[in-house]
Amino acid sequence: MTNNFSWRVRVYYEDTDAGGVVFYANYLKFFERARSEWLRAAGVQQQELMQTDAVMFVVTGAAVDYHAPAQLDDELMLTVTVEKLGRASVQFMQQAWRGEQLLTSGKIKAACVDVKSFRPRPIPRSVLLKIAPQAEHT
């Protein structure tokens, strides 16, 4: 896999606000889905990770910039780029595009934590082997 991953999403009525544009918080949902698909494409199944390694990824930080609105029926291209891979965390740059127009960009940090205590745990080696090639530039 390459460092850049992309995933398409369609804007539905439920994603929009009273003004007919995508409600700002829904971009975080879109980004979450894209990261989940990124992990799946890398061969990491989150449910299996929780059951076999007793760890999961949780978002610990998000900073989002909004550049232009998306509207009902738009098809968006969501991108996922690993900016930094730490011992127990991953920092992503994510973007939402409509064609050539950048609509939203965000820096999202996710930490690997124990499923019961929610305390940080190192990312399992099996996962690192699958996602590390995507972060070679860090």
N, CA, C and O atoms as a GROMACS GRO file, in nm:
protein
  552
    1MET      N    1   0.083  -0.119   0.000
    1MET     CA    2   0.000   0.000   0.000
    1MET      C    3   0.087   0.125   0.000
    1MET      O    4   0.201   0.123   0.046
    2THR      N    5   0.032   0.229  -0.051
    2THR     CA    6   0.105   0.356  -0.052
    2THR      C    7   0.070   0.436   0.072
    2THR      O    8  -0.016   0.398   0.151
    3ASN      N    9   0.138   0.546   0.089
    3ASN     CA   10   0.114   0.632   0.204
    3ASN      C   11  -0.021   0.702   0.195
    3ASN      O   12  -0.078   0.738   0.298
    4ASN      N   13  -0.073   0.723   0.077
    4ASN     CA   14  -0.201   0.790   0.061
    4ASN      C   15  -0.310   0.689   0.032
    4ASN      O   16  -0.295   0.603  -0.055
    5PHE      N   17  -0.419   0.700   0.106
    5PHE     CA   18  -0.535   0.613   0.088
    5PHE      C   19  -0.653   0.703   0.060
    5PHE      O   20  -0.665   0.810   0.119
    6SER      N   21  -0.741   0.661  -0.029
    6SER     CA   22  -0.860   0.740  -0.056
    6SER      C   23  -0.984   0.651  -0.055
    6SER      O   24  -0.979   0.531  -0.084
    7TRP      N   25  -1.094   0.712  -0.020
    7TRP     CA   26  -1.222   0.642  -0.009
    7TRP      C   27  -1.334   0.739  -0.043
    7TRP      O   28  -1.333   0.854   0.000
    8ARG      N   29  -1.429   0.692  -0.121
    8ARG     CA   30  -1.539   0.779  -0.166
    8ARG      C   31  -1.660   0.768  -0.074
    8ARG      O   32  -1.689   0.662  -0.018
    9VAL      N   33  -1.729   0.880  -0.059
    9VAL     CA   34  -1.853   0.884   0.018
    9VAL      C   35  -1.950   0.978  -0.052
    9VAL      O   36  -1.910   1.080  -0.108
   10ARG      N   37  -2.076   0.944  -0.048
   10ARG     CA   38  -2.182   1.028  -0.104
   10ARG      C   39  -2.248   1.105   0.010
   10ARG      O   40  -2.267   1.050   0.118
   11VAL      N   41  -2.281   1.231  -0.012
   11VAL     CA   42  -2.350   1.312   0.088
   11VAL      C   43  -2.500   1.282   0.078
   11VAL      O   44  -2.562   1.300  -0.027
   12TYR      N   45  -2.555   1.238   0.190
   12TYR     CA   46  -2.698   1.209   0.198
   12TYR      C   47  -2.769   1.320   0.274
   12TYR      O   48  -2.706   1.402   0.340
   13TYR      N   49  -2.901   1.320   0.263
   13TYR     CA   50  -2.983   1.422   0.330
   13TYR      C   51  -2.952   1.429   0.479
   13TYR      O   52  -2.945   1.538   0.536
   14GLU      N   53  -2.933   1.313   0.542
   14GLU     CA   54  -2.905   1.309   0.686
   14GLU      C   55  -2.772   1.374   0.725
   14GLU      O   56  -2.750   1.406   0.841
   15ASP      N   57  -2.684   1.395   0.626
   15ASP     CA   58  -2.554   1.457   0.652
   15ASP      C   59  -2.560   1.609   0.650
   15ASP      O   60  -2.464   1.675   0.690
   16THR      N   61  -2.672   1.665   0.606
   16THR     CA   62  -2.680   1.810   0.586
   16THR      C   63  -2.754   1.879   0.700
   16THR      O   64  -2.828   1.817   0.776
   17ASP      N   65  -2.731   2.010   0.709
   17ASP     CA   66  -2.799   2.091   0.810
   17ASP      C   67  -2.916   2.166   0.747
   17ASP      O   68  -2.950   2.141   0.631
   18ALA      N   69  -2.976   2.255   0.822
   18ALA     CA   70  -3.091   2.330   0.772
   18ALA      C   71  -3.057   2.416   0.652
   18ALA      O   72  -3.145   2.452   0.574
   19GLY      N   73  -2.929   2.450   0.636
   19GLY     CA   74  -2.886   2.532   0.522
   19GLY      C   75  -2.857   2.449   0.397
   19GLY      O   76  -2.823   2.504   0.292
   20GLY      N   77  -2.870   2.316   0.408
   20GLY     CA   78  -2.849   2.230   0.292
   20GLY      C   79  -2.704   2.192   0.265
   20GLY      O   80  -2.672   2.138   0.160
   21VAL      N   81  -2.616   2.222   0.362
   21VAL     CA   82  -2.475   2.186   0.346
   21VAL      C   83  -2.439   2.081   0.451
   21VAL      O   84  -2.510   2.064   0.550
   22VAL      N   85  -2.328   2.013   0.430
   22VAL     CA   86  -2.286   1.912   0.526
   22VAL      C   87  -2.261   1.979   0.661
   22VAL      O   88  -2.185   2.076   0.671
   23PHE      N   89  -2.325   1.926   0.764
   23PHE     CA   90  -2.307   1.974   0.901
   23PHE      C   91  -2.162   1.952   0.939
   23PHE      O   92  -2.107   1.844   0.916
   24TYR      N   93  -2.099   2.053   0.996
   24TYR     CA   94  -1.954   2.053   1.019
   24TYR      C   95  -1.903   1.928   1.091
   24TYR      O   96  -1.796   1.877   1.056
   25ALA      N   97  -1.975   1.879   1.191
   25ALA     CA   98  -1.929   1.763   1.269
   25ALA      C   99  -1.932   1.634   1.187
   25ALA      O  100  -1.863   1.538   1.221
   26ASN      N  101  -2.009   1.632   1.081
   26ASN     CA  102  -2.018   1.510   1.000
   26ASN      C  103  -1.889   1.480   0.924
   26ASN      O  104  -1.866   1.367   0.883
   27TYR      N  105  -1.805   1.581   0.905
   27TYR     CA  106  -1.675   1.554   0.842
   27TYR      C  107  -1.592   1.462   0.932
   27TYR      O  108  -1.514   1.381   0.882
   28LEU      N  109  -1.608   1.475   1.064
   28LEU     CA  110  -1.537   1.385   1.155
   28LEU      C  111  -1.586   1.241   1.137
   28LEU      O  112  -1.507   1.147   1.146
   29LYS      N  113  -1.716   1.224   1.112
   29LYS     CA  114  -1.770   1.090   1.084
   29LYS      C  115  -1.711   1.037   0.953
   29LYS      O  116  -1.670   0.921   0.945
   30PHE      N  117  -1.708   1.122   0.852
   30PHE     CA  118  -1.650   1.080   0.724
   30PHE      C  119  -1.504   1.039   0.742
   30PHE      O  120  -1.460   0.937   0.689
   31PHE      N  121  -1.428   1.120   0.817
   31PHE     CA  122  -1.287   1.089   0.840
   31PHE      C  123  -1.272   0.958   0.916
   31PHE      O  124  -1.182   0.879   0.886
   32GLU      N  125  -1.358   0.934   1.014
   32GLU     CA  126  -1.355   0.809   1.090
   32GLU      C  127  -1.377   0.689   0.998
   32GLU      O  128  -1.305   0.589   1.007
   33ARG      N  129  -1.474   0.699   0.912
   33ARG     CA  130  -1.502   0.589   0.818
   33ARG      C  131  -1.384   0.564   0.725
   33ARG      O  132  -1.349   0.450   0.696
   34ALA      N  133  -1.323   0.672   0.679
   34ALA     CA  134  -1.208   0.657   0.590
   34ALA      C  135  -1.091   0.591   0.662
   34ALA      O  136  -1.022   0.507   0.605
   35ARG      N  137  -1.066   0.629   0.789
   35ARG     CA  138  -0.958   0.564   0.866
   35ARG      C  139  -0.989   0.416   0.889
   35ARG      O  140  -0.899   0.332   0.884
   36SER      N  141  -1.115   0.385   0.915
   36SER     CA  142  -1.154   0.245   0.934
   36SER      C  143  -1.130   0.166   0.806
   36SER      O  144  -1.082   0.052   0.811
   37GLU      N  145  -1.164   0.224   0.692
   37GLU     CA  146  -1.141   0.156   0.564
   37GLU      C  147  -0.991   0.145   0.534
   37GLU      O  148  -0.947   0.047   0.474
   38TRP      N  149  -0.914   0.246   0.576
   38TRP     CA  150  -0.768   0.242   0.561
   38TRP      C  151  -0.711   0.124   0.638
   38TRP      O  152  -0.630   0.047   0.586
   39LEU      N  153  -0.755   0.108   0.764
   39LEU     CA  154  -0.709  -0.006   0.844
   39LEU      C  155  -0.750  -0.137   0.780
   39LEU      O  156  -0.669  -0.230   0.771
   40ARG      N  157  -0.874  -0.146   0.736
   40ARG     CA  158  -0.925  -0.268   0.671
   40ARG      C  159  -0.842  -0.302   0.546
   40ARG      O  160  -0.808  -0.417   0.523
   41ALA      N  161  -0.811  -0.200   0.467
   41ALA     CA  162  -0.732  -0.221   0.345
   41ALA      C  163  -0.589  -0.266   0.379
   41ALA      O  164  -0.526  -0.335   0.300
   42ALA      N  165  -0.540  -0.226   0.497
   42ALA     CA  166  -0.406  -0.268   0.541
   42ALA      C  167  -0.408  -0.409   0.600
   42ALA      O  168  -0.303  -0.466   0.630
   43GLY      N  169  -0.528  -0.464   0.616
   43GLY     CA  170  -0.540  -0.599   0.672
   43GLY      C  171  -0.560  -0.603   0.821
   43GLY      O  172  -0.538  -0.706   0.884
   44VAL      N  173  -0.602  -0.490   0.879
   44VAL     CA  174  -0.626  -0.484   1.024
   44VAL      C  175  -0.776  -0.481   1.047
   44VAL      O  176  -0.846  -0.390   1.002
   45GLN      N  177  -0.826  -0.582   1.118
   45GLN     CA  178  -0.967  -0.588   1.153
   45GLN      C  179  -0.982  -0.540   1.297
   45GLN      O  180  -0.929  -0.602   1.389
   46GLN      N  181  -1.054  -0.431   1.317
   46GLN     CA  182  -1.061  -0.370   1.450
   46GLN      C  183  -1.127  -0.460   1.554
   46GLN      O  184  -1.083  -0.464   1.669
   47GLN      N  185  -1.230  -0.532   1.515
   47GLN     CA  186  -1.297  -0.622   1.610
   47GLN      C  187  -1.202  -0.732   1.654
   47GLN      O  188  -1.196  -0.768   1.771
   48GLU      N  189  -1.127  -0.786   1.559
   48GLU     CA  190  -1.029  -0.890   1.590
   48GLU      C  191  -0.918  -0.836   1.679
   48GLU      O  192  -0.871  -0.905   1.769
   49LEU      N  193  -0.876  -0.714   1.654
   49LEU     CA  194  -0.772  -0.649   1.735
   49LEU      C  195  -0.818  -0.638   1.881
   49LEU      O  196  -0.739  -0.661   1.973
   50MET      N  197  -0.944  -0.603   1.901
   50MET     CA  198  -0.997  -0.590   2.036
   50MET      C  199  -1.005  -0.727   2.105
   50MET      O  200  -0.980  -0.738   2.225
   51GLN      N  201  -1.038  -0.829   2.029
   51GLN     CA  202  -1.054  -0.962   2.087
   51GLN      C  203  -0.921  -1.032   2.111
   51GLN      O  204  -0.904  -1.096   2.215
   52THR      N  205  -0.828  -1.021   2.018
   52THR     CA  206  -0.703  -1.097   2.030
   52THR      C  207  -0.593  -1.022   2.105
   52THR      O  208  -0.516  -1.083   2.179
   53ASP      N  209  -0.585  -0.890   2.089
   53ASP     CA  210  -0.480  -0.812   2.153
   53ASP      C  211  -0.530  -0.725   2.268
   53ASP      O  212  -0.451  -0.664   2.339
   54ALA      N  213  -0.662  -0.720   2.285
   54ALA     CA  214  -0.725  -0.639   2.391
   54ALA      C  215  -0.686  -0.492   2.381
   54ALA      O  216  -0.670  -0.424   2.483
   55VAL      N  217  -0.671  -0.442   2.257
   55VAL     CA  218  -0.644  -0.301   2.234
   55VAL      C  219  -0.737  -0.247   2.127
   55VAL      O  220  -0.796  -0.322   2.049
   56MET      N  221  -0.749  -0.115   2.126
   56MET     CA  222  -0.828  -0.048   2.023
   56MET      C  223  -0.771   0.091   2.002
   56MET      O  224  -0.695   0.142   2.084
   57PHE      N  225  -0.810   0.152   1.892
   57PHE     CA  226  -0.768   0.288   1.862
   57PHE      C  227  -0.879   0.384   1.902
   57PHE      O  228  -0.996   0.361   1.874
   58VAL      N  229  -0.841   0.493   1.967
   58VAL     CA  230  -0.935   0.599   2.003
   58VAL      C  231  -0.877   0.733   1.959
   58VAL      O  232  -0.756   0.753   1.961
   59VAL      N  233  -0.963   0.822   1.918
   59VAL     CA  234  -0.919   0.956   1.878
   59VAL      C  235  -0.888   1.036   2.004
   59VAL      O  236  -0.970   1.045   2.096
   60THR      N  237  -0.770   1.095   2.006
   60THR     CA  238  -0.729   1.177   2.120
   60THR      C  239  -0.716   1.325   2.085
   60THR      O  240  -0.697   1.409   2.173
   61GLY      N  241  -0.726   1.356   1.957
   61GLY     CA  242  -0.717   1.496   1.916
   61GLY      C  243  -0.764   1.514   1.773
   61GLY      O  244  -0.746   1.426   1.689
   62ALA      N  245  -0.824   1.628   1.748
   62ALA     CA  246  -0.870   1.660   1.613
   62ALA      C  247  -0.868   1.811   1.594
   62ALA      O  248  -0.917   1.886   1.677
   63ALA      N  249  -0.810   1.853   1.484
   63ALA     CA  250  -0.812   1.994   1.444
   63ALA      C  251  -0.856   1.997   1.299
   63ALA      O  252  -0.791   1.941   1.211
   64VAL      N  253  -0.968   2.063   1.273
   64VAL     CA  254  -1.029   2.061   1.140
   64VAL      C  255  -1.042   2.202   1.086
   64VAL      O  256  -1.081   2.294   1.157
   65ASP      N  257  -1.008   2.218   0.958
   65ASP     CA  258  -1.026   2.345   0.887
   65ASP      C  259  -1.128   2.322   0.775
   65ASP      O  260  -1.122   2.222   0.703
   66TYR      N  261  -1.219   2.416   0.764
   66TYR     CA  262  -1.326   2.407   0.663
   66TYR      C  263  -1.299   2.513   0.555
   66TYR      O  264  -1.287   2.632   0.584
   67HIS      N  265  -1.289   2.466   0.431
   67HIS     CA  266  -1.251   2.554   0.321
   67HIS      C  267  -1.369   2.589   0.230
   67HIS      O  268  -1.378   2.701   0.180
   68ALA      N  269  -1.458   2.493   0.208
   68ALA     CA  270  -1.575   2.514   0.122
   68ALA      C  271  -1.680   2.410   0.160
   68ALA      O  272  -1.645   2.302   0.208
   69PRO      N  273  -1.808   2.440   0.138
   69PRO     CA  274  -1.913   2.346   0.179
   69PRO      C  275  -1.939   2.235   0.078
   69PRO      O  276  -1.926   2.253  -0.043
   70ALA      N  277  -1.977   2.119   0.131
   70ALA     CA  278  -2.029   2.010   0.048
   70ALA      C  279  -2.180   2.013   0.063
   70ALA      O  280  -2.234   2.058   0.164
   71GLN      N  281  -2.250   1.965  -0.041
   71GLN     CA  282  -2.396   1.969  -0.040
   71GLN      C  283  -2.454   1.833  -0.074
   71GLN      O  284  -2.383   1.740  -0.115
   72LEU      N  285  -2.584   1.823  -0.056
   72LEU     CA  286  -2.658   1.701  -0.084
   72LEU      C  287  -2.621   1.643  -0.220
   72LEU      O  288  -2.614   1.716  -0.320
   73ASP      N  289  -2.597   1.512  -0.223
   73ASP     CA  290  -2.564   1.434  -0.343
   73ASP      C  291  -2.422   1.451  -0.394
   73ASP      O  292  -2.384   1.383  -0.489
   74ASP      N  293  -2.342   1.538  -0.333
   74ASP     CA  294  -2.202   1.548  -0.374
   74ASP      C  295  -2.132   1.415  -0.347
   74ASP      O  296  -2.161   1.347  -0.249
   75GLU      N  297  -2.041   1.380  -0.436
   75GLU     CA  298  -1.954   1.266  -0.411
   75GLU      C  299  -1.820   1.322  -0.364
   75GLU      O  300  -1.757   1.401  -0.434
   76LEU      N  301  -1.778   1.279  -0.245
   76LEU     CA  302  -1.654   1.329  -0.187
   76LEU      C  303  -1.547   1.221  -0.192
   76LEU      O  304  -1.575   1.102  -0.181
   77MET      N  305  -1.424   1.266  -0.210
   77MET     CA  306  -1.308   1.178  -0.201
   77MET      C  307  -1.240   1.212  -0.070
   77MET      O  308  -1.194   1.324  -0.050
   78LEU      N  309  -1.232   1.115   0.018
   78LEU     CA  310  -1.166   1.132   0.147
   78LEU      C  311  -1.028   1.070   0.139
   78LEU      O  312  -1.012   0.958   0.091
   79THR      N  313  -0.928   1.143   0.187
   79THR     CA  314  -0.792   1.090   0.185
   79THR      C  315  -0.741   1.072   0.327
   79THR      O  316  -0.779   1.144   0.419
   80VAL      N  317  -0.653   0.973   0.341
   80VAL     CA  318  -0.589   0.943   0.469
   80VAL      C  319  -0.440   0.934   0.444
   80VAL      O  320  -0.395   0.855   0.360
   81THR      N  321  -0.364   1.015   0.515
   81THR     CA  322  -0.218   1.012   0.507
   81THR      C  323  -0.162   1.001   0.648
   81THR      O  324  -0.200   1.078   0.737
   82VAL      N  325  -0.072   0.906   0.669
   82VAL     CA  326  -0.005   0.894   0.798
   82VAL      C  327   0.104   0.998   0.803
   82VAL      O  328   0.196   0.996   0.721
   83GLU      N  329   0.095   1.090   0.898
   83GLU     CA  330   0.198   1.193   0.915
   83GLU      C  331   0.306   1.149   1.013
   83GLU      O  332   0.424   1.178   0.995
   84LYS      N  333   0.263   1.078   1.118
   84LYS     CA  334   0.359   1.037   1.220
   84LYS      C  335   0.309   0.908   1.285
   84LYS      O  336   0.193   0.896   1.323
   85LEU      N  337   0.399   0.814   1.295
   85LEU     CA  338   0.368   0.686   1.359
   85LEU      C  339   0.453   0.674   1.484
   85LEU      O  340   0.576   0.664   1.476
   86GLY      N  341   0.388   0.675   1.599
   86GLY     CA  342   0.458   0.663   1.726
   86GLY      C  343   0.446   0.523   1.782
   86GLY      O  344   0.390   0.434   1.719
   87ARG      N  345   0.499   0.505   1.900
   87ARG     CA  346   0.495   0.374   1.966
   87ARG      C  347   0.352   0.333   1.999
   87ARG      O  348   0.317   0.215   1.989
   88ALA      N  349   0.269   0.430   2.040
   88ALA     CA  350   0.132   0.399   2.079
   88ALA      C  351   0.030   0.492   2.013
   88ALA      O  352  -0.085   0.499   2.056
   89SER      N  353   0.072   0.563   1.908
   89SER     CA  354  -0.021   0.657   1.845
   89SER      C  355   0.011   0.675   1.696
   89SER      O  356   0.121   0.645   1.649
   90VAL      N  357  -0.089   0.726   1.626
   90VAL     CA  358  -0.076   0.757   1.484
   90VAL      C  359  -0.137   0.895   1.462
   90VAL      O  360  -0.248   0.922   1.508
   91GLN      N  361  -0.064   0.981   1.391
   91GLN     CA  362  -0.117   1.111   1.354
   91GLN      C  363  -0.146   1.110   1.205
   91GLN      O  364  -0.061   1.073   1.124
   92PHE      N  365  -0.267   1.150   1.170
   92PHE     CA  366  -0.312   1.150   1.032
   92PHE      C  367  -0.337   1.291   0.981
   92PHE      O  368  -0.371   1.381   1.058
   93MET      N  369  -0.320   1.309   0.850
   93MET     CA  370  -0.372   1.425   0.780
   93MET      C  371  -0.485   1.369   0.695
   93MET      O  372  -0.465   1.275   0.617
   94GLN      N  373  -0.602   1.425   0.710
   94GLN     CA  374  -0.716   1.379   0.630
   94GLN      C  375  -0.778   1.496   0.557
   94GLN      O  376  -0.778   1.609   0.605
   95GLN      N  377  -0.829   1.467   0.439
   95GLN     CA  378  -0.890   1.572   0.358
   95GLN      C  379  -1.018   1.519   0.293
   95GLN      O  380  -1.033   1.399   0.268
   96ALA      N  381  -1.108   1.612   0.266
   96ALA     CA  382  -1.229   1.582   0.190
   96ALA      C  383  -1.226   1.670   0.065
   96ALA      O  384  -1.214   1.792   0.073
   97TRP      N  385  -1.238   1.605  -0.050
   97TRP     CA  386  -1.233   1.673  -0.180
   97TRP      C  387  -1.362   1.650  -0.256
   97TRP      O  388  -1.423   1.544  -0.247
   98ARG      N  389  -1.405   1.751  -0.332
   98ARG     CA  390  -1.510   1.736  -0.433
   98ARG      C  391  -1.442   1.770  -0.564
   98ARG      O  392  -1.418   1.887  -0.596
   99GLY      N  393  -1.411   1.666  -0.640
   99GLY     CA  394  -1.333   1.689  -0.761
   99GLY      C  395  -1.196   1.741  -0.724
   99GLY      O  396  -1.124   1.680  -0.645
  100GLU      N  397  -1.161   1.856  -0.781
  100GLU     CA  398  -1.030   1.918  -0.753
  100GLU      C  399  -1.035   2.019  -0.639
  100GLU      O  400  -0.934   2.080  -0.605
  101GLN      N  401  -1.153   2.037  -0.579
  101GLN     CA  402  -1.170   2.138  -0.475
  101GLN      C  403  -1.156   2.077  -0.336
  101GLN      O  404  -1.230   1.985  -0.300
  102LEU      N  405  -1.061   2.128  -0.258
  102LEU     CA  406  -1.044   2.087  -0.120
  102LEU      C  407  -1.154   2.152  -0.036
  102LEU      O  408  -1.168   2.274  -0.034
  103LEU      N  409  -1.232   2.068   0.033
  103LEU     CA  410  -1.341   2.118   0.115
  103LEU      C  411  -1.304   2.128   0.262
  103LEU      O  412  -1.336   2.226   0.329
  104THR      N  413  -1.237   2.025   0.312
  104THR     CA  414  -1.206   2.017   0.454
  104THR      C  415  -1.074   1.945   0.473
  104THR      O  416  -1.043   1.851   0.400
  105SER      N  417  -0.995   1.988   0.570
  105SER     CA  418  -0.871   1.918   0.605
  105SER      C  419  -0.864   1.907   0.756
  105SER      O  420  -0.912   1.994   0.829
  106GLY      N  421  -0.804   1.798   0.801
  106GLY     CA  422  -0.795   1.779   0.946
  106GLY      C  423  -0.674   1.699   0.987
  106GLY      O  424  -0.630   1.608   0.916
  107LYS      N  425  -0.621   1.733   1.103
  107LYS     CA  426  -0.516   1.654   1.167
  107LYS      C  427  -0.585   1.576   1.278
  107LYS      O  428  -0.645   1.634   1.368
  108ILE      N  429  -0.576   1.446   1.269
  108ILE     CA  430  -0.641   1.358   1.365
  108ILE      C  431  -0.535   1.272   1.431
  108ILE      O  432  -0.451   1.212   1.363
  109LYS      N  433  -0.538   1.266   1.564
  109LYS     CA  434  -0.445   1.180   1.636
  109LYS      C  435  -0.524   1.067   1.700
  109LYS      O  436  -0.625   1.091   1.767
  110ALA      N  437  -0.478   0.944   1.680
  110ALA     CA  438  -0.541   0.827   1.741
  110ALA      C  439  -0.439   0.754   1.825
  110ALA      O  440  -0.324   0.738   1.786
  111ALA      N  441  -0.482   0.709   1.942
  111ALA     CA  442  -0.395   0.636   2.032
  111ALA      C  443  -0.442   0.492   2.043
  111ALA      O  444  -0.561   0.462   2.031
  112CYS      N  445  -0.348   0.404   2.066
  112CYS     CA  446  -0.376   0.263   2.092
  112CYS      C  447  -0.392   0.249   2.243
  112CYS      O  448  -0.302   0.285   2.318
  113VAL      N  449  -0.507   0.197   2.287
  113VAL     CA  450  -0.533   0.185   2.430
  113VAL      C  451  -0.584   0.046   2.465
  113VAL      O  452  -0.633  -0.028   2.380
  114ASP      N  453  -0.570   0.011   2.592
  114ASP     CA  454  -0.624  -0.113   2.645
  114ASP      C  455  -0.776  -0.104   2.644
  114ASP      O  456  -0.832   0.000   2.680
  115VAL      N  457  -0.845  -0.212   2.603
  115VAL     CA  458  -0.990  -0.207   2.591
  115VAL      C  459  -1.063  -0.191   2.724
  115VAL      O  460  -1.175  -0.142   2.727
  116LYS      N  461  -1.001  -0.231   2.833
  116LYS     CA  462  -1.068  -0.221   2.964
  116LYS      C  463  -1.029  -0.095   3.040
  116LYS      O  464  -1.115  -0.026   3.095
  117SER      N  465  -0.901  -0.065   3.044
  117SER     CA  466  -0.854   0.048   3.124
  117SER      C  467  -0.846   0.179   3.046
  117SER      O  468  -0.841   0.287   3.106
  118PHE      N  469  -0.846   0.170   2.914
  118PHE     CA  470  -0.828   0.287   2.826
  118PHE      C  471  -0.693   0.355   2.846
  118PHE      O  472  -0.676   0.471   2.808
  119ARG      N  473  -0.599   0.285   2.905
  119ARG     CA  474  -0.463   0.337   2.922
  119ARG      C  475  -0.384   0.307   2.795
  119ARG      O  476  -0.407   0.204   2.730
  120PRO      N  477  -0.289   0.394   2.759
  120PRO     CA  478  -0.210   0.372   2.637
  120PRO      C  479  -0.137   0.238   2.641
  120PRO      O  480  -0.086   0.194   2.744
  121ARG      N  481  -0.135   0.176   2.524
  121ARG     CA  482  -0.060   0.052   2.504
  121ARG      C  483   0.014   0.063   2.372
  121ARG      O  484  -0.033   0.130   2.280
  122PRO      N  485   0.130   0.000   2.361
  122PRO     CA  486   0.200   0.003   2.232
  122PRO      C  487   0.115  -0.061   2.123
  122PRO      O  488   0.041  -0.156   2.147
  123ILE      N  489   0.127  -0.007   2.003
  123ILE     CA  490   0.058  -0.067   1.889
  123ILE      C  491   0.117  -0.206   1.869
  123ILE      O  492   0.239  -0.220   1.862
  124PRO      N  493   0.034  -0.310   1.860
  124PRO     CA  494   0.086  -0.446   1.842
  124PRO      C  495   0.177  -0.456   1.719
  124PRO      O  496   0.152  -0.393   1.616
  125ARG      N  497   0.282  -0.536   1.732
  125ARG     CA  498   0.378  -0.554   1.624
  125ARG      C  499   0.309  -0.599   1.495
  125ARG      O  500   0.346  -0.554   1.386
  126SER      N  501   0.212  -0.687   1.506
  126SER     CA  502   0.141  -0.736   1.387
  126SER      C  503   0.074  -0.621   1.312
  126SER      O  504   0.066  -0.622   1.189
  127VAL      N  505   0.026  -0.522   1.385
  127VAL     CA  506  -0.039  -0.405   1.324
  127VAL      C  507   0.067  -0.313   1.265
  127VAL      O  508   0.053  -0.263   1.154
  128LEU      N  509   0.174  -0.290   1.341
  128LEU     CA  510   0.283  -0.204   1.292
  128LEU      C  511   0.339  -0.255   1.159
  128LEU      O  512   0.368  -0.176   1.070
  129LEU      N  513   0.353  -0.385   1.147
  129LEU     CA  514   0.406  -0.443   1.023
  129LEU      C  515   0.316  -0.413   0.904
  129LEU      O  516   0.362  -0.405   0.791
  130LYS      N  517   0.186  -0.397   0.930
  130LYS     CA  518   0.091  -0.370   0.823
  130LYS      C  519   0.078  -0.221   0.792
  130LYS      O  520   0.056  -0.184   0.677
  131ILE      N  521   0.093  -0.137   0.894
  131ILE     CA  522   0.072   0.007   0.869
  131ILE      C  523   0.201   0.086   0.856
  131ILE      O  524   0.200   0.196   0.802
  132ALA      N  525   0.312   0.033   0.905
  132ALA     CA  526   0.439   0.106   0.900
  132ALA      C  527   0.482   0.142   0.758
  132ALA      O  528   0.533   0.252   0.738
  133PRO      N  529   0.464   0.054   0.657
  133PRO     CA  530   0.506   0.093   0.520
  133PRO      C  531   0.434   0.220   0.472
  133PRO      O  532   0.485   0.289   0.385
  134GLN      N  533   0.318   0.250   0.529
  134GLN     CA  534   0.245   0.368   0.490
  134GLN      C  535   0.302   0.494   0.555
  134GLN      O  536   0.264   0.605   0.517
  135ALA      N  537   0.390   0.478   0.651
  135ALA     CA  538   0.444   0.592   0.724
  135ALA      C  539   0.595   0.603   0.709
  135ALA      O  540   0.661   0.659   0.796
  136GLU      N  541   0.650   0.551   0.601
  136GLU     CA  542   0.794   0.548   0.582
  136GLU      C  543   0.857   0.687   0.580
  136GLU      O  544   0.975   0.701   0.611
  137HIS      N  545   0.781   0.789   0.544
  137HIS     CA  546   0.838   0.922   0.534
  137HIS      C  547   0.846   0.993   0.668
  137HIS      O  548   0.898   1.105   0.675
  138THR      N  549   0.795   0.933   0.776
  138THR     CA  550   0.794   1.001   0.906
  138THR      C  551   0.926   0.986   0.977
  138THR      O  552   0.942   1.037   1.088
   0.00000   0.00000   0.00000
